[in-house]
């Protein structure tokens, strides 16, 4: 998988972030669902992160996907095992 480096402005300063394309796509989708820009979303993640920004972005996307998957699972009726 190819890592893509992009420049973004975070808290008034320009920085580069390297992520795989699927993470960029999901980050853009999350930002759109929240009604804000990718840069604004990255800024929020940056303000709350510990450690590397690229890693924080990957974990944010992973947490969002897990949350949405859990919401789908909770809405899906479960079949009881037969005894």
Backbone as XML, in Angstrom:
<?xml version="1.0"?>
<chain id="A" units="angstrom">
  <residue number="1" name="UNK">
    <atom name="N" x="0.851" y="-1.167" z="0.000"/>
    <atom name="CA" x="0.000" y="0.000" z="0.000"/>
    <atom name="C" x="0.901" y="1.236" z="0.000"/>
  </residue>
  <residue number="2" name="UNK">
    <atom name="N" x="0.560" y="2.176" z="-0.840"/>
    <atom name="CA" x="1.345" y="3.389" z="-0.979"/>
    <atom name="C" x="0.971" y="4.410" z="0.087"/>
  </residue>
  <residue number="3" name="UNK">
    <atom name="N" x="1.988" y="4.966" z="0.708"/>
    <atom name="CA" x="1.789" y="6.032" z="1.681"/>
    <atom name="C" x="1.829" y="7.354" z="0.922"/>
  </residue>
  <residue number="4" name="UNK">
    <atom name="N" x="0.843" y="8.201" z="1.206"/>
    <atom name="CA" x="0.771" y="9.497" z="0.531"/>
    <atom name="C" x="0.996" y="10.614" z="1.545"/>
  </residue>
  <residue number="5" name="UNK">
    <atom name="N" x="1.903" y="11.513" z="1.219"/>
    <atom name="CA" x="2.215" y="12.647" z="2.085"/>
    <atom name="C" x="1.439" y="13.865" z="1.602"/>
  </residue>
  <residue number="6" name="UNK">
    <atom name="N" x="0.770" y="14.531" z="2.540"/>
    <atom name="CA" x="0.020" y="15.747" z="2.213"/>
    <atom name="C" x="0.400" y="16.838" z="3.197"/>
  </residue>
  <residue number="7" name="UNK">
    <atom name="N" x="0.359" y="18.058" z="2.695"/>
    <atom name="CA" x="0.599" y="19.217" z="3.551"/>
    <atom name="C" x="-0.737" y="19.738" z="4.055"/>
  </residue>
  <residue number="8" name="UNK">
    <atom name="N" x="-0.797" y="20.038" z="5.342"/>
    <atom name="CA" x="-1.998" y="20.605" z="5.944"/>
    <atom name="C" x="-1.590" y="21.732" z="6.881"/>
  </residue>
  <residue number="9" name="UNK">
    <atom name="N" x="-2.514" y="22.633" z="7.123"/>
    <atom name="CA" x="-2.288" y="23.707" z="8.091"/>
    <atom name="C" x="-3.036" y="23.323" z="9.354"/>
  </residue>
  <residue number="10" name="UNK">
    <atom name="N" x="-2.281" y="23.192" z="10.445"/>
    <atom name="CA" x="-2.834" y="22.798" z="11.737"/>
    <atom name="C" x="-2.443" y="23.857" z="12.755"/>
  </residue>
  <residue number="11" name="UNK">
    <atom name="N" x="-3.447" y="24.450" z="13.404"/>
    <atom name="CA" x="-3.215" y="25.477" z="14.422"/>
    <atom name="C" x="-2.316" y="26.594" z="13.887"/>
  </residue>
  <residue number="12" name="UNK">
    <atom name="N" x="-2.546" y="26.952" z="12.624"/>
    <atom name="CA" x="-1.811" y="28.063" z="12.048"/>
    <atom name="C" x="-0.432" y="27.745" z="11.505"/>
  </residue>
  <residue number="13" name="UNK">
    <atom name="N" x="-0.008" y="26.481" z="11.605"/>
    <atom name="CA" x="1.298" y="26.141" z="11.040"/>
    <atom name="C" x="1.164" y="24.995" z="10.040"/>
  </residue>
  <residue number="14" name="UNK">
    <atom name="N" x="1.984" y="25.049" z="9.010"/>
    <atom name="CA" x="1.965" y="24.045" z="7.957"/>
    <atom name="C" x="2.783" y="22.832" z="8.404"/>
  </residue>
  <residue number="15" name="UNK">
    <atom name="N" x="2.205" y="21.644" z="8.167"/>
    <atom name="CA" x="2.907" y="20.414" z="8.492"/>
    <atom name="C" x="2.586" y="19.384" z="7.431"/>
  </residue>
  <residue number="16" name="UNK">
    <atom name="N" x="3.383" y="18.347" z="7.345"/>
    <atom name="CA" x="3.139" y="17.254" z="6.409"/>
    <atom name="C" x="2.714" y="16.028" z="7.188"/>
  </residue>
  <residue number="17" name="UNK">
    <atom name="N" x="1.759" y="15.322" z="6.605"/>
    <atom name="CA" x="1.241" y="14.106" z="7.232"/>
    <atom name="C" x="1.290" y="12.996" z="6.196"/>
  </residue>
  <residue number="18" name="UNK">
    <atom name="N" x="1.809" y="11.843" z="6.600"/>
    <atom name="CA" x="1.890" y="10.690" z="5.706"/>
    <atom name="C" x="0.899" y="9.626" z="6.165"/>
  </residue>
  <residue number="19" name="UNK">
    <atom name="N" x="-0.023" y="9.267" z="5.255"/>
    <atom name="CA" x="-1.016" y="8.224" z="5.523"/>
    <atom name="C" x="-1.253" y="7.427" z="4.248"/>
  </residue>
  <residue number="20" name="UNK">
    <atom name="N" x="-1.700" y="6.203" z="4.410"/>
    <atom name="CA" x="-2.116" y="5.400" z="3.286"/>
    <atom name="C" x="-3.428" y="5.980" z="2.728"/>
  </residue>
  <residue number="21" name="UNK">
    <atom name="N" x="-3.636" y="5.829" z="1.428"/>
    <atom name="CA" x="-4.805" y="6.416" z="0.766"/>
    <atom name="C" x="-6.138" y="6.010" z="1.409"/>
  </residue>
  <residue number="22" name="UNK">
    <atom name="N" x="-6.341" y="4.753" z="1.833"/>
    <atom name="CA" x="-7.620" y="4.426" z="2.483"/>
    <atom name="C" x="-7.872" y="5.248" z="3.754"/>
  </residue>
  <residue number="23" name="UNK">
    <atom name="N" x="-6.820" y="5.588" z="4.492"/>
    <atom name="CA" x="-6.991" y="6.426" z="5.677"/>
    <atom name="C" x="-7.366" y="7.853" z="5.284"/>
  </residue>
  <residue number="24" name="UNK">
    <atom name="N" x="-6.766" y="8.370" z="4.206"/>
    <atom name="CA" x="-7.141" y="9.708" z="3.736"/>
    <atom name="C" x="-8.611" y="9.735" z="3.329"/>
  </residue>
  <residue number="25" name="UNK">
    <atom name="N" x="-9.058" y="8.686" z="2.610"/>
    <atom name="CA" x="-10.461" y="8.635" z="2.172"/>
    <atom name="C" x="-11.406" y="8.595" z="3.366"/>
  </residue>
  <residue number="26" name="UNK">
    <atom name="N" x="-11.111" y="7.747" z="4.346"/>
    <atom name="CA" x="-11.977" y="7.650" z="5.529"/>
    <atom name="C" x="-11.966" y="8.947" z="6.328"/>
  </residue>
  <residue number="27" name="UNK">
    <atom name="N" x="-10.805" y="9.559" z="6.454"/>
    <atom name="CA" x="-10.711" y="10.832" z="7.177"/>
    <atom name="C" x="-11.564" y="11.899" z="6.490"/>
  </residue>
  <residue number="28" name="UNK">
    <atom name="N" x="-11.539" y="11.934" z="5.154"/>
    <atom name="CA" x="-12.365" y="12.887" z="4.405"/>
    <atom name="C" x="-13.850" y="12.591" z="4.609"/>
  </residue>
  <residue number="29" name="UNK">
    <atom name="N" x="-14.225" y="11.315" z="4.626"/>
    <atom name="CA" x="-15.622" y="10.936" z="4.838"/>
    <atom name="C" x="-16.089" y="11.310" z="6.240"/>
  </residue>
  <residue number="30" name="UNK">
    <atom name="N" x="-15.238" y="11.097" z="7.222"/>
    <atom name="CA" x="-15.571" y="11.455" z="8.609"/>
    <atom name="C" x="-15.762" y="12.971" z="8.714"/>
  </residue>
  <residue number="31" name="UNK">
    <atom name="N" x="-14.841" y="13.728" z="8.131"/>
    <atom name="CA" x="-14.945" y="15.188" z="8.165"/>
    <atom name="C" x="-16.237" y="15.651" z="7.505"/>
  </residue>
  <residue number="32" name="UNK">
    <atom name="N" x="-16.570" y="15.081" z="6.354"/>
    <atom name="CA" x="-17.797" y="15.460" z="5.650"/>
    <atom name="C" x="-19.026" y="15.134" z="6.497"/>
  </residue>
  <residue number="33" name="UNK">
    <atom name="N" x="-19.028" y="13.973" z="7.140"/>
    <atom name="CA" x="-20.163" y="13.589" z="7.989"/>
    <atom name="C" x="-20.312" y="14.524" z="9.178"/>
  </residue>
  <residue number="34" name="UNK">
    <atom name="N" x="-19.207" y="15.089" z="9.630"/>
    <atom name="CA" x="-19.228" y="16.023" z="10.754"/>
    <atom name="C" x="-19.505" y="17.451" z="10.306"/>
  </residue>
  <residue number="35" name="UNK">
    <atom name="N" x="-19.529" y="17.661" z="8.996"/>
    <atom name="CA" x="-19.788" y="18.995" z="8.461"/>
    <atom name="C" x="-18.621" y="19.942" z="8.589"/>
  </residue>
  <residue number="36" name="UNK">
    <atom name="N" x="-17.409" y="19.412" z="8.549"/>
    <atom name="CA" x="-16.236" y="20.281" z="8.641"/>
    <atom name="C" x="-15.169" y="19.808" z="7.659"/>
  </residue>
  <residue number="37" name="UNK">
    <atom name="N" x="-14.119" y="20.561" z="7.552"/>
    <atom name="CA" x="-13.047" y="20.228" z="6.617"/>
    <atom name="C" x="-12.118" y="19.172" z="7.205"/>
  </residue>
  <residue number="38" name="UNK">
    <atom name="N" x="-11.350" y="18.558" z="6.318"/>
    <atom name="CA" x="-10.330" y="17.608" z="6.771"/>
    <atom name="C" x="-9.323" y="18.328" z="7.657"/>
  </residue>
  <residue number="39" name="UNK">
    <atom name="N" x="-8.925" y="19.540" z="7.269"/>
    <atom name="CA" x="-7.950" y="20.300" z="8.064"/>
    <atom name="C" x="-8.481" y="20.584" z="9.469"/>
  </residue>
  <residue number="40" name="UNK">
    <atom name="N" x="-9.768" y="20.926" z="9.577"/>
    <atom name="CA" x="-10.349" y="21.185" z="10.896"/>
    <atom name="C" x="-10.386" y="19.907" z="11.729"/>
  </residue>
  <residue number="41" name="UNK">
    <atom name="N" x="-10.708" y="18.796" z="11.092"/>
    <atom name="CA" x="-10.729" y="17.513" z="11.795"/>
    <atom name="C" x="-9.332" y="17.140" z="12.271"/>
  </residue>
  <residue number="42" name="UNK">
    <atom name="N" x="-8.349" y="17.321" z="11.403"/>
    <atom name="CA" x="-6.960" y="17.046" z="11.794"/>
    <atom name="C" x="-6.551" y="17.961" z="12.941"/>
  </residue>
  <residue number="43" name="UNK">
    <atom name="N" x="-6.978" y="19.214" z="12.906"/>
    <atom name="CA" x="-6.664" y="20.149" z="13.989"/>
    <atom name="C" x="-7.205" y="19.683" z="15.325"/>
  </residue>
  <residue number="44" name="UNK">
    <atom name="N" x="-8.434" y="19.160" z="15.331"/>
    <atom name="CA" x="-9.015" y="18.640" z="16.577"/>
    <atom name="C" x="-8.231" y="17.436" z="17.087"/>
  </residue>
  <residue number="45" name="UNK">
    <atom name="N" x="-7.867" y="16.551" z="16.168"/>
    <atom name="CA" x="-7.095" y="15.356" z="16.543"/>
    <atom name="C" x="-5.725" y="15.769" z="17.060"/>
  </residue>
  <residue number="46" name="UNK">
    <atom name="N" x="-5.109" y="16.719" z="16.384"/>
    <atom name="CA" x="-3.786" y="17.215" z="16.781"/>
    <atom name="C" x="-3.814" y="17.788" z="18.194"/>
  </residue>
  <residue number="47" name="UNK">
    <atom name="N" x="-4.861" y="18.541" z="18.512"/>
    <atom name="CA" x="-4.956" y="19.185" z="19.824"/>
    <atom name="C" x="-5.089" y="18.166" z="20.955"/>
  </residue>
  <residue number="48" name="UNK">
    <atom name="N" x="-5.656" y="16.990" z="20.649"/>
    <atom name="CA" x="-5.904" y="15.993" z="21.696"/>
    <atom name="C" x="-4.910" y="14.835" z="21.690"/>
  </residue>
  <residue number="49" name="UNK">
    <atom name="N" x="-4.004" y="14.827" z="20.753"/>
    <atom name="CA" x="-3.149" y="13.643" z="20.574"/>
    <atom name="C" x="-2.003" y="13.561" z="21.556"/>
  </residue>
  <residue number="50" name="UNK">
    <atom name="N" x="-1.515" y="12.338" z="21.663"/>
    <atom name="CA" x="-0.253" y="12.056" z="22.339"/>
    <atom name="C" x="0.585" y="11.304" z="21.318"/>
  </residue>
  <residue number="51" name="UNK">
    <atom name="N" x="1.772" y="11.765" z="21.048"/>
    <atom name="CA" x="2.628" y="11.068" z="20.090"/>
    <atom name="C" x="2.483" y="11.592" z="18.673"/>
  </residue>
  <residue number="52" name="UNK">
    <atom name="N" x="2.814" y="10.733" z="17.731"/>
    <atom name="CA" x="2.904" y="11.034" z="16.309"/>
    <atom name="C" x="1.540" y="11.376" z="15.708"/>
  </residue>
  <residue number="53" name="UNK">
    <atom name="N" x="1.473" y="12.427" z="14.881"/>
    <atom name="CA" x="0.207" y="12.855" z="14.281"/>
    <atom name="C" x="-0.336" y="11.808" z="13.314"/>
  </residue>
  <residue number="54" name="UNK">
    <atom name="N" x="0.508" y="11.244" z="12.478"/>
    <atom name="CA" x="0.028" y="10.223" z="11.539"/>
    <atom name="C" x="-0.590" y="9.047" z="12.287"/>
  </residue>
  <residue number="55" name="UNK">
    <atom name="N" x="0.046" y="8.606" z="13.344"/>
    <atom name="CA" x="-0.502" y="7.514" z="14.151"/>
    <atom name="C" x="-1.817" y="7.910" z="14.804"/>
  </residue>
  <residue number="56" name="UNK">
    <atom name="N" x="-1.892" y="9.136" z="15.299"/>
    <atom name="CA" x="-3.127" y="9.618" z="15.926"/>
    <atom name="C" x="-4.271" y="9.644" z="14.919"/>
  </residue>
  <residue number="57" name="UNK">
    <atom name="N" x="-3.979" y="10.020" z="13.668"/>
    <atom name="CA" x="-5.010" y="10.027" z="12.633"/>
    <atom name="C" x="-5.480" y="8.621" z="12.307"/>
  </residue>
  <residue number="58" name="UNK">
    <atom name="N" x="-4.552" y="7.683" z="12.200"/>
    <atom name="CA" x="-4.938" y="6.289" z="11.945"/>
    <atom name="C" x="-5.813" y="5.748" z="13.076"/>
  </residue>
  <residue number="59" name="UNK">
    <atom name="N" x="-5.437" y="6.022" z="14.306"/>
    <atom name="CA" x="-6.220" y="5.545" z="15.453"/>
    <atom name="C" x="-7.597" y="6.198" z="15.497"/>
  </residue>
  <residue number="60" name="UNK">
    <atom name="N" x="-7.686" y="7.480" z="15.138"/>
    <atom name="CA" x="-8.964" y="8.179" z="15.081"/>
    <atom name="C" x="-9.889" y="7.512" z="14.064"/>
  </residue>
  <residue number="61" name="UNK">
    <atom name="N" x="-9.354" y="7.229" z="12.866"/>
    <atom name="CA" x="-10.144" y="6.566" z="11.826"/>
    <atom name="C" x="-10.567" y="5.180" z="12.301"/>
  </residue>
  <residue number="62" name="UNK">
    <atom name="N" x="-9.651" y="4.432" z="12.887"/>
    <atom name="CA" x="-9.970" y="3.096" z="13.389"/>
    <atom name="C" x="-11.064" y="3.161" z="14.448"/>
  </residue>
  <residue number="63" name="UNK">
    <atom name="N" x="-10.951" y="4.076" z="15.390"/>
    <atom name="CA" x="-11.971" y="4.220" z="16.438"/>
    <atom name="C" x="-13.331" y="4.568" z="15.846"/>
  </residue>
  <residue number="64" name="UNK">
    <atom name="N" x="-13.349" y="5.451" z="14.841"/>
    <atom name="CA" x="-14.610" y="5.821" z="14.209"/>
    <atom name="C" x="-15.237" y="4.619" z="13.501"/>
  </residue>
  <residue number="65" name="UNK">
    <atom name="N" x="-14.431" y="3.864" z="12.770"/>
    <atom name="CA" x="-14.944" y="2.677" z="12.077"/>
    <atom name="C" x="-15.469" y="1.645" z="13.069"/>
  </residue>
  <residue number="66" name="UNK">
    <atom name="N" x="-14.748" y="1.443" z="14.167"/>
    <atom name="CA" x="-15.200" y="0.489" z="15.187"/>
    <atom name="C" x="-16.500" y="0.953" z="15.832"/>
  </residue>
  <residue number="67" name="UNK">
    <atom name="N" x="-16.615" y="2.250" z="16.084"/>
    <atom name="CA" x="-17.831" y="2.795" z="16.681"/>
    <atom name="C" x="-19.015" y="2.577" z="15.752"/>
  </residue>
  <residue number="68" name="UNK">
    <atom name="N" x="-18.818" y="2.873" z="14.466"/>
    <atom name="CA" x="-19.908" y="2.694" z="13.505"/>
    <atom name="C" x="-20.253" y="1.220" z="13.328"/>
  </residue>
  <residue number="69" name="UNK">
    <atom name="N" x="-19.264" y="0.364" z="13.323"/>
    <atom name="CA" x="-19.527" y="-1.078" z="13.207"/>
    <atom name="C" x="-20.285" y="-1.579" z="14.426"/>
  </residue>
  <residue number="70" name="UNK">
    <atom name="N" x="-19.928" y="-1.073" z="15.600"/>
    <atom name="CA" x="-20.630" y="-1.452" z="16.830"/>
    <atom name="C" x="-22.072" y="-0.989" z="16.815"/>
  </residue>
  <residue number="71" name="UNK">
    <atom name="N" x="-22.321" y="0.192" z="16.265"/>
    <atom name="CA" x="-23.685" y="0.708" z="16.172"/>
    <atom name="C" x="-24.502" y="-0.164" z="15.230"/>
  </residue>
  <residue number="72" name="UNK">
    <atom name="N" x="-23.900" y="-0.608" z="14.138"/>
    <atom name="CA" x="-24.601" y="-1.506" z="13.210"/>
    <atom name="C" x="-24.875" y="-2.837" z="13.875"/>
  </residue>
  <residue number="73" name="UNK">
    <atom name="N" x="-23.874" y="-3.355" z="14.607"/>
    <atom name="CA" x="-24.055" y="-4.635" z="15.297"/>
    <atom name="C" x="-25.170" y="-4.553" z="16.318"/>
  </residue>
  <residue number="74" name="UNK">
    <atom name="N" x="-25.242" y="-3.448" z="17.051"/>
    <atom name="CA" x="-26.267" y="-3.286" z="18.086"/>
    <atom name="C" x="-27.660" y="-3.198" z="17.467"/>
  </residue>
  <residue number="75" name="UNK">
    <atom name="N" x="-27.753" y="-2.686" z="16.233"/>
    <atom name="CA" x="-29.044" y="-2.535" z="15.568"/>
    <atom name="C" x="-29.484" y="-3.822" z="14.864"/>
  </residue>
  <residue number="76" name="UNK">
    <atom name="N" x="-28.569" y="-4.768" z="14.706"/>
    <atom name="CA" x="-28.880" y="-6.019" z="14.027"/>
    <atom name="C" x="-29.337" y="-7.051" z="15.042"/>
  </residue>
  <residue number="77" name="UNK">
    <atom name="N" x="-30.557" y="-7.591" z="14.867"/>
    <atom name="CA" x="-31.022" y="-8.614" z="15.805"/>
    <atom name="C" x="-30.119" y="-9.841" z="15.757"/>
  </residue>
  <residue number="78" name="UNK">
    <atom name="N" x="-29.854" y="-10.392" z="16.890"/>
    <atom name="CA" x="-29.031" y="-11.589" z="16.996"/>
    <atom name="C" x="-29.918" y="-12.813" z="17.069"/>
  </residue>
  <residue number="79" name="UNK">
    <atom name="N" x="-29.502" y="-13.860" z="16.413"/>
    <atom name="CA" x="-30.226" y="-15.117" z="16.507"/>
    <atom name="C" x="-29.717" y="-15.879" z="17.710"/>
  </residue>
  <residue number="80" name="UNK">
    <atom name="N" x="-30.612" y="-16.450" z="18.451"/>
    <atom name="CA" x="-30.223" y="-17.255" z="19.615"/>
    <atom name="C" x="-29.740" y="-18.613" z="19.129"/>
  </residue>
  <residue number="81" name="UNK">
    <atom name="N" x="-28.677" y="-19.113" z="19.744"/>
    <atom name="CA" x="-28.215" y="-20.453" z="19.349"/>
    <atom name="C" x="-29.263" y="-21.487" z="19.755"/>
  </residue>
  <residue number="82" name="UNK">
    <atom name="N" x="-29.421" y="-22.489" z="18.890"/>
    <atom name="CA" x="-30.373" y="-23.577" z="19.201"/>
    <atom name="C" x="-29.718" y="-24.575" z="20.118"/>
  </residue>
  <residue number="83" name="UNK">
    <atom name="N" x="-30.496" y="-25.075" z="21.045"/>
    <atom name="CA" x="-29.970" y="-26.083" z="21.975"/>
    <atom name="C" x="-30.504" y="-27.433" z="21.636"/>
  </residue>
</chain>
